Amino acid sequence: MLHDSKENIKVIDILHILCYNILTYHHKTMINLDERYHSYLDGRKKLRIDGIEEKVKSYGWHCDGNDIKGHYVTTENYKLYYNMEGIFTNMVAIRELSTVT
């Protein structure tokens, strides 16, 4: 058992750093978004969503304020979200994003 309060603080600090590093370390490489989507930006290649071809307007990473959670692709009518493994998670219509409440 630790009796010295300074020693207790050191141990707590070391444990905090270890936990933080373990929880925030991304052991997988990130998807190369330029490699995957850049060729869509000029409009010749299109994404097919529900049978309709959509031009890609932009793409990038999205986060929750603390961690990168995945990437998004914005088309003419939709914003598509993918997780860090590149698996589709959800789609939001652009018109829903632009409404002001």
Protein Blocks (a to p, Z undefined) as FASTA:
>chain_A
ZZbfklmmmmmmmmmmmmmmmmmpcfbdcddfklmmmmmmnomaccdeehiacddfbdcd
ddehjaccbdcdddfkbccdddfkopafbdcdfklmmpcZZ
